[in-house]
């Protein structure tokens, strides 16, 4: 009996170790659109490639090197069926967290300001989807391999969302703070995988998506400036 217990414990430890290497979030196969971006702005969007948002637009005439400051508007929540059931205190926590991640990431390369001016990019971001995971169910489907049959071998169900994990949606617009000229647009959607890290926090998947997006914004701006030492974010 002791041998079997020890063997079971060892197998569980190895299994948990392997799961720790799984990606925290992954990009979805579709997006949740709102009217945060105008109809004209949405018509400018095209499908993104690797390390880009699902839908994006980059102004080909933008002089990215001329910007050395960033102004971030307060993060907003687009209230619709995707976010209407989220508690107000949770929405406040999520908007503060996303703003903080963006501010911390961009402050590594830019001077952060609160007013428009020369050389200032203005960033407006909206949360369009914020679905918490269920930590208990997430634990069950992560630790007991057999139950993953319910959500598919790769953990995907209709729409590309693993069962019992959180999902986050975002729309963003970057403009010249003085002229209002559109520099970039993005619409993206991410969700959790089966990573055990932080699985007891129902908003862990959403927070990891926000952290990734903040790093991705910094990375894409670095690429746009034509630099060679850009840091690619880890999912």
Secondary structure, DSSP 4 states (H G I P E B T S, - for coil): -HHHHHHHHHHHHHHHHHHTTS-SEEE-SS----SSS-HHHHHT-EE--TTS-SEEEE-TT--GGG--EEEEPPPEE--STTTTTS-HHHHHHHHHHHHHHHHHHHTTTSEEESS--TTEEEEEEEEEEEE---HHHHHHHHH-GGGGGGG-TTS--TTSPPTT--EEEEEEEEEETTT--EEEEEEEEEEE-S--TTTTSTTHHHHHHHHHHHHHHHHHHHHHTT-S---PPP-
